[in-house]
Amino acid sequence: MALFFKQMTENEISSIIIGAAIDVHKHLGPGILESSYEICLAYELRQRGIEVRTQVALPISYKE
């Protein structure tokens, strides 16, 4: 069961995300393409029970 079904505070969610990001950076190190970090972070968050969607299209209004 994914954690998104459980009510979590912003601090709990932030702690999970920051911990996952630190783990990814420790494993990959600096200087890797952003897309590699994105894939690994999404994987790590899913492993921790967080629902993740990447590269989601968002409607924007520009100069209208």
PDB file of N, CA, C and O in Angstrom:
ATOM      1  N   MET A   1       0.846  -1.186   0.000  1.00  0.00           N
ATOM      2  CA  MET A   1       0.000   0.000   0.000  1.00  0.00           C
ATOM      3  C   MET A   1       0.885   1.240   0.000  1.00  0.00           C
ATOM      4  O   MET A   1       1.788   1.366   0.827  1.00  0.00           O
ATOM      5  N   ALA A   2       0.630   2.129  -0.904  1.00  0.00           N
ATOM      6  CA  ALA A   2       1.415   3.354  -0.989  1.00  0.00           C
ATOM      7  C   ALA A   2       1.075   4.281   0.165  1.00  0.00           C
ATOM      8  O   ALA A   2      -0.038   4.272   0.691  1.00  0.00           O
ATOM      9  N   LEU A   3       2.066   5.082   0.545  1.00  0.00           N
ATOM     10  CA  LEU A   3       1.895   5.989   1.676  1.00  0.00           C
ATOM     11  C   LEU A   3       0.901   7.105   1.401  1.00  0.00           C
ATOM     12  O   LEU A   3       0.404   7.724   2.342  1.00  0.00           O
ATOM     13  N   PHE A   4       0.598   7.380   0.132  1.00  0.00           N
ATOM     14  CA  PHE A   4      -0.306   8.494  -0.147  1.00  0.00           C
ATOM     15  C   PHE A   4      -1.711   8.243   0.380  1.00  0.00           C
ATOM     16  O   PHE A   4      -2.493   9.186   0.501  1.00  0.00           O
ATOM     17  N   PHE A   5      -2.058   6.983   0.702  1.00  0.00           N
ATOM     18  CA  PHE A   5      -3.354   6.695   1.312  1.00  0.00           C
ATOM     19  C   PHE A   5      -3.379   7.120   2.779  1.00  0.00           C
ATOM     20  O   PHE A   5      -4.450   7.366   3.333  1.00  0.00           O
ATOM     21  N   LYS A   6      -2.231   7.207   3.399  1.00  0.00           N
ATOM     22  CA  LYS A   6      -2.110   7.596   4.801  1.00  0.00           C
ATOM     23  C   LYS A   6      -1.979   9.117   4.858  1.00  0.00           C
ATOM     24  O   LYS A   6      -1.297   9.720   4.029  1.00  0.00           O
ATOM     25  N   GLN A   7      -2.629   9.721   5.827  1.00  0.00           N
ATOM     26  CA  GLN A   7      -2.480  11.157   6.012  1.00  0.00           C
ATOM     27  C   GLN A   7      -1.098  11.431   6.587  1.00  0.00           C
ATOM     28  O   GLN A   7      -0.750  10.922   7.652  1.00  0.00           O
ATOM     29  N   MET A   8      -0.320  12.229   5.886  1.00  0.00           N
ATOM     30  CA  MET A   8       1.015  12.585   6.352  1.00  0.00           C
ATOM     31  C   MET A   8       1.114  14.099   6.442  1.00  0.00           C
ATOM     32  O   MET A   8       0.460  14.826   5.695  1.00  0.00           O
ATOM     33  N   THR A   9       1.933  14.554   7.359  1.00  0.00           N
ATOM     34  CA  THR A   9       2.183  15.985   7.459  1.00  0.00           C
ATOM     35  C   THR A   9       3.193  16.386   6.389  1.00  0.00           C
ATOM     36  O   THR A   9       3.874  15.540   5.808  1.00  0.00           O
ATOM     37  N   GLU A  10       3.276  17.683   6.142  1.00  0.00           N
ATOM     38  CA  GLU A  10       4.269  18.186   5.194  1.00  0.00           C
ATOM     39  C   GLU A  10       5.673  17.820   5.652  1.00  0.00           C
ATOM     40  O   GLU A  10       6.535  17.520   4.826  1.00  0.00           O
ATOM     41  N   ASN A  11       5.909  17.841   6.958  1.00  0.00           N
ATOM     42  CA  ASN A  11       7.233  17.486   7.478  1.00  0.00           C
ATOM     43  C   ASN A  11       7.572  16.029   7.203  1.00  0.00           C
ATOM     44  O   ASN A  11       8.714  15.714   6.867  1.00  0.00           O
ATOM     45  N   GLU A  12       6.599  15.137   7.341  1.00  0.00           N
ATOM     46  CA  GLU A  12       6.839  13.715   7.067  1.00  0.00           C
ATOM     47  C   GLU A  12       7.144  13.491   5.585  1.00  0.00           C
ATOM     48  O   GLU A  12       8.061  12.749   5.234  1.00  0.00           O
ATOM     49  N   ILE A  13       6.370  14.136   4.734  1.00  0.00           N
ATOM     50  CA  ILE A  13       6.587  14.003   3.294  1.00  0.00           C
ATOM     51  C   ILE A  13       7.950  14.574   2.917  1.00  0.00           C
ATOM     52  O   ILE A  13       8.704  13.951   2.169  1.00  0.00           O
ATOM     53  N   SER A  14       8.262  15.756   3.433  1.00  0.00           N
ATOM     54  CA  SER A  14       9.549  16.392   3.144  1.00  0.00           C
ATOM     55  C   SER A  14      10.711  15.531   3.595  1.00  0.00           C
ATOM     56  O   SER A  14      11.710  15.412   2.887  1.00  0.00           O
ATOM     57  N   SER A  15      10.588  14.934   4.758  1.00  0.00           N
ATOM     58  CA  SER A  15      11.648  14.076   5.288  1.00  0.00           C
ATOM     59  C   SER A  15      11.906  12.884   4.371  1.00  0.00           C
ATOM     60  O   SER A  15      13.058  12.529   4.124  1.00  0.00           O
ATOM     61  N   ILE A  16      10.851  12.272   3.871  1.00  0.00           N
ATOM     62  CA  ILE A  16      10.991  11.137   2.957  1.00  0.00           C
ATOM     63  C   ILE A  16      11.659  11.580   1.656  1.00  0.00           C
ATOM     64  O   ILE A  16      12.562  10.905   1.162  1.00  0.00           O
ATOM     65  N   ILE A  17      11.225  12.698   1.106  1.00  0.00           N
ATOM     66  CA  ILE A  17      11.770  13.189  -0.161  1.00  0.00           C
ATOM     67  C   ILE A  17      13.235  13.574  -0.016  1.00  0.00           C
ATOM     68  O   ILE A  17      14.059  13.200  -0.851  1.00  0.00           O
ATOM     69  N   ILE A  18      13.565  14.314   1.030  1.00  0.00           N
ATOM     70  CA  ILE A  18      14.950  14.733   1.240  1.00  0.00           C
ATOM     71  C   ILE A  18      15.850  13.525   1.468  1.00  0.00           C
ATOM     72  O   ILE A  18      16.953  13.462   0.925  1.00  0.00           O
ATOM     73  N   GLY A  19      15.388  12.568   2.265  1.00  0.00           N
ATOM     74  CA  GLY A  19      16.171  11.358   2.504  1.00  0.00           C
ATOM     75  C   GLY A  19      16.434  10.594   1.218  1.00  0.00           C
ATOM     76  O   GLY A  19      17.543  10.109   0.995  1.00  0.00           O
ATOM     77  N   ALA A  20      15.417  10.486   0.371  1.00  0.00           N
ATOM     78  CA  ALA A  20      15.577   9.793  -0.908  1.00  0.00           C
ATOM     79  C   ALA A  20      16.560  10.536  -1.807  1.00  0.00           C
ATOM     80  O   ALA A  20      17.405   9.914  -2.451  1.00  0.00           O
ATOM     81  N   ALA A  21      16.456  11.858  -1.853  1.00  0.00           N
ATOM     82  CA  ALA A  21      17.362  12.656  -2.679  1.00  0.00           C
ATOM     83  C   ALA A  21      18.806  12.521  -2.201  1.00  0.00           C
ATOM     84  O   ALA A  21      19.722  12.414  -3.016  1.00  0.00           O
ATOM     85  N   ILE A  22      19.009  12.526  -0.903  1.00  0.00           N
ATOM     86  CA  ILE A  22      20.357  12.352  -0.354  1.00  0.00           C
ATOM     87  C   ILE A  22      20.901  10.980  -0.720  1.00  0.00           C
ATOM     88  O   ILE A  22      22.060  10.861  -1.118  1.00  0.00           O
ATOM     89  N   ASP A  23      20.084   9.945  -0.590  1.00  0.00           N
ATOM     90  CA  ASP A  23      20.526   8.592  -0.942  1.00  0.00           C
ATOM     91  C   ASP A  23      20.906   8.491  -2.418  1.00  0.00           C
ATOM     92  O   ASP A  23      21.921   7.882  -2.756  1.00  0.00           O
ATOM     93  N   VAL A  24      20.103   9.080  -3.292  1.00  0.00           N
ATOM     94  CA  VAL A  24      20.405   9.055  -4.725  1.00  0.00           C
ATOM     95  C   VAL A  24      21.722   9.774  -4.990  1.00  0.00           C
ATOM     96  O   VAL A  24      22.566   9.272  -5.732  1.00  0.00           O
ATOM     97  N   HIS A  25      21.901  10.943  -4.389  1.00  0.00           N
ATOM     98  CA  HIS A  25      23.128  11.707  -4.618  1.00  0.00           C
ATOM     99  C   HIS A  25      24.348  10.977  -4.063  1.00  0.00           C
ATOM    100  O   HIS A  25      25.412  10.997  -4.682  1.00  0.00           O
ATOM    101  N   LYS A  26      24.208  10.336  -2.912  1.00  0.00           N
ATOM    102  CA  LYS A  26      25.322   9.552  -2.349  1.00  0.00           C
ATOM    103  C   LYS A  26      25.714   8.418  -3.287  1.00  0.00           C
ATOM    104  O   LYS A  26      26.897   8.122  -3.454  1.00  0.00           O
ATOM    105  N   HIS A  27      24.716   7.788  -3.894  1.00  0.00           N
ATOM    106  CA  HIS A  27      24.984   6.646  -4.767  1.00  0.00           C
ATOM    107  C   HIS A  27      25.558   7.077  -6.117  1.00  0.00           C
ATOM    108  O   HIS A  27      26.515   6.475  -6.603  1.00  0.00           O
ATOM    109  N   LEU A  28      24.976   8.120  -6.728  1.00  0.00           N
ATOM    110  CA  LEU A  28      25.403   8.546  -8.060  1.00  0.00           C
ATOM    111  C   LEU A  28      26.560   9.535  -8.034  1.00  0.00           C
ATOM    112  O   LEU A  28      27.387   9.558  -8.946  1.00  0.00           O
ATOM    113  N   GLY A  29      26.614  10.351  -6.985  1.00  0.00           N
ATOM    114  CA  GLY A  29      27.630  11.391  -6.925  1.00  0.00           C
ATOM    115  C   GLY A  29      27.234  12.596  -7.773  1.00  0.00           C
ATOM    116  O   GLY A  29      26.170  12.607  -8.392  1.00  0.00           O
ATOM    117  N   PRO A  30      28.096  13.607  -7.795  1.00  0.00           N
ATOM    118  CA  PRO A  30      27.790  14.830  -8.540  1.00  0.00           C
ATOM    119  C   PRO A  30      28.106  14.685 -10.031  1.00  0.00           C
ATOM    120  O   PRO A  30      28.832  13.780 -10.442  1.00  0.00           O
ATOM    121  N   GLY A  31      27.547  15.590 -10.823  1.00  0.00           N
ATOM    122  CA  GLY A  31      27.925  15.708 -12.222  1.00  0.00           C
ATOM    123  C   GLY A  31      27.205  14.802 -13.194  1.00  0.00           C
ATOM    124  O   GLY A  31      27.622  14.688 -14.347  1.00  0.00           O
ATOM    125  N   ILE A  32      26.141  14.157 -12.765  1.00  0.00           N
ATOM    126  CA  ILE A  32      25.372  13.286 -13.652  1.00  0.00           C
ATOM    127  C   ILE A  32      24.257  14.122 -14.293  1.00  0.00           C
ATOM    128  O   ILE A  32      23.843  15.140 -13.739  1.00  0.00           O
ATOM    129  N   LEU A  33      23.785  13.693 -15.440  1.00  0.00           N
ATOM    130  CA  LEU A  33      22.678  14.401 -16.088  1.00  0.00           C
ATOM    131  C   LEU A  33      21.447  14.432 -15.187  1.00  0.00           C
ATOM    132  O   LEU A  33      21.165  13.475 -14.465  1.00  0.00           O
ATOM    133  N   GLU A  34      20.725  15.540 -15.241  1.00  0.00           N
ATOM    134  CA  GLU A  34      19.517  15.702 -14.428  1.00  0.00           C
ATOM    135  C   GLU A  34      18.522  14.569 -14.674  1.00  0.00           C
ATOM    136  O   GLU A  34      17.860  14.108 -13.745  1.00  0.00           O
ATOM    137  N   SER A  35      18.419  14.128 -15.912  1.00  0.00           N
ATOM    138  CA  SER A  35      17.469  13.061 -16.238  1.00  0.00           C
ATOM    139  C   SER A  35      17.801  11.765 -15.496  1.00  0.00           C
ATOM    140  O   SER A  35      16.896  11.006 -15.148  1.00  0.00           O
ATOM    141  N   SER A  36      19.071  11.508 -15.255  1.00  0.00           N
ATOM    142  CA  SER A  36      19.464  10.315 -14.493  1.00  0.00           C
ATOM    143  C   SER A  36      19.039  10.441 -13.040  1.00  0.00           C
ATOM    144  O   SER A  36      18.519   9.491 -12.456  1.00  0.00           O
ATOM    145  N   TYR A  37      19.261  11.615 -12.456  1.00  0.00           N
ATOM    146  CA  TYR A  37      18.814  11.844 -11.081  1.00  0.00           C
ATOM    147  C   TYR A  37      17.291  11.697 -10.987  1.00  0.00           C
ATOM    148  O   TYR A  37      16.774  11.109 -10.037  1.00  0.00           O
ATOM    149  N   GLU A  38      16.585  12.235 -11.977  1.00  0.00           N
ATOM    150  CA  GLU A  38      15.117  12.187 -11.975  1.00  0.00           C
ATOM    151  C   GLU A  38      14.609  10.745 -11.953  1.00  0.00           C
ATOM    152  O   GLU A  38      13.726  10.405 -11.166  1.00  0.00           O
ATOM    153  N   ILE A  39      15.165   9.911 -12.813  1.00  0.00           N
ATOM    154  CA  ILE A  39      14.750   8.505 -12.885  1.00  0.00           C
ATOM    155  C   ILE A  39      15.033   7.793 -11.567  1.00  0.00           C
ATOM    156  O   ILE A  39      14.184   7.068 -11.048  1.00  0.00           O
ATOM    157  N   CYS A  40      16.226   8.005 -11.033  1.00  0.00           N
ATOM    158  CA  CYS A  40      16.613   7.328  -9.786  1.00  0.00           C
ATOM    159  C   CYS A  40      15.806   7.834  -8.595  1.00  0.00           C
ATOM    160  O   CYS A  40      15.421   7.048  -7.730  1.00  0.00           O
ATOM    161  N   LEU A  41      15.548   9.137  -8.545  1.00  0.00           N
ATOM    162  CA  LEU A  41      14.763   9.683  -7.441  1.00  0.00           C
ATOM    163  C   LEU A  41      13.327   9.168  -7.499  1.00  0.00           C
ATOM    164  O   LEU A  41      12.753   8.826  -6.465  1.00  0.00           O
ATOM    165  N   ALA A  42      12.749   9.109  -8.681  1.00  0.00           N
ATOM    166  CA  ALA A  42      11.392   8.575  -8.817  1.00  0.00           C
ATOM    167  C   ALA A  42      11.348   7.126  -8.344  1.00  0.00           C
ATOM    168  O   ALA A  42      10.422   6.730  -7.635  1.00  0.00           O
ATOM    169  N   TYR A  43      12.335   6.345  -8.730  1.00  0.00           N
ATOM    170  CA  TYR A  43      12.411   4.947  -8.288  1.00  0.00           C
ATOM    171  C   TYR A  43      12.508   4.869  -6.766  1.00  0.00           C
ATOM    172  O   TYR A  43      11.783   4.107  -6.127  1.00  0.00           O
ATOM    173  N   GLU A  44      13.405   5.661  -6.198  1.00  0.00           N
ATOM    174  CA  GLU A  44      13.633   5.644  -4.747  1.00  0.00           C
ATOM    175  C   GLU A  44      12.372   6.048  -3.989  1.00  0.00           C
ATOM    176  O   GLU A  44      12.045   5.443  -2.967  1.00  0.00           O
ATOM    177  N   LEU A  45      11.668   7.052  -4.471  1.00  0.00           N
ATOM    178  CA  LEU A  45      10.433   7.487  -3.812  1.00  0.00           C
ATOM    179  C   LEU A  45       9.355   6.412  -3.898  1.00  0.00           C
ATOM    180  O   LEU A  45       8.629   6.178  -2.932  1.00  0.00           O
ATOM    181  N   ARG A  46       9.251   5.762  -5.048  1.00  0.00           N
ATOM    182  CA  ARG A  46       8.278   4.668  -5.174  1.00  0.00           C
ATOM    183  C   ARG A  46       8.609   3.530  -4.215  1.00  0.00           C
ATOM    184  O   ARG A  46       7.712   2.930  -3.623  1.00  0.00           O
ATOM    185  N   GLN A  47       9.902   3.233  -4.061  1.00  0.00           N
ATOM    186  CA  GLN A  47      10.323   2.198  -3.121  1.00  0.00           C
ATOM    187  C   GLN A  47       9.923   2.556  -1.691  1.00  0.00           C
ATOM    188  O   GLN A  47       9.708   1.676  -0.858  1.00  0.00           O
ATOM    189  N   ARG A  48       9.826   3.852  -1.416  1.00  0.00           N
ATOM    190  CA  ARG A  48       9.465   4.327  -0.080  1.00  0.00           C
ATOM    191  C   ARG A  48       7.962   4.551   0.059  1.00  0.00           C
ATOM    192  O   ARG A  48       7.500   5.067   1.076  1.00  0.00           O
ATOM    193  N   GLY A  49       7.205   4.165  -0.959  1.00  0.00           N
ATOM    194  CA  GLY A  49       5.751   4.227  -0.868  1.00  0.00           C
ATOM    195  C   GLY A  49       5.119   5.532  -1.290  1.00  0.00           C
ATOM    196  O   GLY A  49       3.951   5.778  -0.987  1.00  0.00           O
ATOM    197  N   ILE A  50       5.865   6.373  -1.982  1.00  0.00           N
ATOM    198  CA  ILE A  50       5.340   7.659  -2.434  1.00  0.00           C
ATOM    199  C   ILE A  50       4.927   7.535  -3.902  1.00  0.00           C
ATOM    200  O   ILE A  50       5.706   7.064  -4.731  1.00  0.00           O
ATOM    201  N   GLU A  51       3.711   7.955  -4.218  1.00  0.00           N
ATOM    202  CA  GLU A  51       3.257   7.959  -5.612  1.00  0.00           C
ATOM    203  C   GLU A  51       3.992   9.066  -6.359  1.00  0.00           C
ATOM    204  O   GLU A  51       4.053  10.202  -5.890  1.00  0.00           O
ATOM    205  N   VAL A  52       4.548   8.733  -7.515  1.00  0.00           N
ATOM    206  CA  VAL A  52       5.355   9.691  -8.271  1.00  0.00           C
ATOM    207  C   VAL A  52       4.907   9.709  -9.726  1.00  0.00           C
ATOM    208  O   VAL A  52       4.684   8.665 -10.339  1.00  0.00           O
ATOM    209  N   ARG A  53       4.779  10.915 -10.262  1.00  0.00           N
ATOM    210  CA  ARG A  53       4.590  11.100 -11.701  1.00  0.00           C
ATOM    211  C   ARG A  53       5.677  12.056 -12.156  1.00  0.00           C
ATOM    212  O   ARG A  53       5.934  13.060 -11.492  1.00  0.00           O
ATOM    213  N   THR A  54       6.313  11.763 -13.264  1.00  0.00           N
ATOM    214  CA  THR A  54       7.392  12.618 -13.755  1.00  0.00           C
ATOM    215  C   THR A  54       6.988  13.279 -15.069  1.00  0.00           C
ATOM    216  O   THR A  54       6.167  12.753 -15.822  1.00  0.00           O
ATOM    217  N   GLN A  55       7.576  14.432 -15.325  1.00  0.00           N
ATOM    218  CA  GLN A  55       7.383  15.164 -16.575  1.00  0.00           C
ATOM    219  C   GLN A  55       5.904  15.326 -16.931  1.00  0.00           C
ATOM    220  O   GLN A  55       5.496  15.096 -18.070  1.00  0.00           O
ATOM    221  N   VAL A  56       5.124  15.720 -15.950  1.00  0.00           N
ATOM    222  CA  VAL A  56       3.689  15.917 -16.148  1.00  0.00           C
ATOM    223  C   VAL A  56       3.461  17.243 -16.873  1.00  0.00           C
ATOM    224  O   VAL A  56       3.989  18.278 -16.466  1.00  0.00           O
ATOM    225  N   ALA A  57       2.684  17.206 -17.934  1.00  0.00           N
ATOM    226  CA  ALA A  57       2.368  18.428 -18.676  1.00  0.00           C
ATOM    227  C   ALA A  57       1.401  19.283 -17.857  1.00  0.00           C
ATOM    228  O   ALA A  57       0.400  18.787 -17.341  1.00  0.00           O
ATOM    229  N   LEU A  58       1.712  20.554 -17.748  1.00  0.00           N
ATOM    230  CA  LEU A  58       0.864  21.496 -17.021  1.00  0.00           C
ATOM    231  C   LEU A  58       0.426  22.601 -17.970  1.00  0.00           C
ATOM    232  O   LEU A  58       1.239  23.114 -18.739  1.00  0.00           O
ATOM    233  N   PRO A  59      -0.846  22.972 -17.926  1.00  0.00           N
ATOM    234  CA  PRO A  59      -1.283  24.076 -18.778  1.00  0.00           C
ATOM    235  C   PRO A  59      -0.722  25.398 -18.252  1.00  0.00           C
ATOM    236  O   PRO A  59      -0.755  25.665 -17.050  1.00  0.00           O
ATOM    237  N   ILE A  60      -0.216  26.205 -19.154  1.00  0.00           N
ATOM    238  CA  ILE A  60       0.282  27.521 -18.759  1.00  0.00           C
ATOM    239  C   ILE A  60      -0.267  28.564 -19.722  1.00  0.00           C
ATOM    240  O   ILE A  60      -0.644  28.257 -20.853  1.00  0.00           O
ATOM    241  N   SER A  61      -0.301  29.773 -19.259  1.00  0.00           N
ATOM    242  CA  SER A  61      -0.697  30.886 -20.100  1.00  0.00           C
ATOM    243  C   SER A  61       0.512  31.804 -20.232  1.00  0.00           C
ATOM    244  O   SER A  61       1.073  32.254 -19.233  1.00  0.00           O
ATOM    245  N   TYR A  62       0.904  32.073 -21.458  1.00  0.00           N
ATOM    246  CA  TYR A  62       2.080  32.897 -21.694  1.00  0.00           C
ATOM    247  C   TYR A  62       1.724  34.028 -22.648  1.00  0.00           C
ATOM    248  O   TYR A  62       1.288  33.794 -23.775  1.00  0.00           O
ATOM    249  N   LYS A  63       1.913  35.232 -22.191  1.00  0.00           N
ATOM    250  CA  LYS A  63       1.667  36.446 -22.977  1.00  0.00           C
ATOM    251  C   LYS A  63       0.266  36.492 -23.580  1.00  0.00           C
ATOM    252  O   LYS A  63       0.088  36.844 -24.746  1.00  0.00           O
ATOM    253  N   GLU A  64      -0.698  36.140 -22.788  1.00  0.00           N
ATOM    254  CA  GLU A  64      -2.079  36.218 -23.269  1.00  0.00           C
ATOM    255  C   GLU A  64      -2.827  37.268 -22.509  1.00  0.00           C
ATOM    256  O   GLU A  64      -4.011  37.489 -22.764  1.00  0.00           O
TER     257      GLU A  64
END
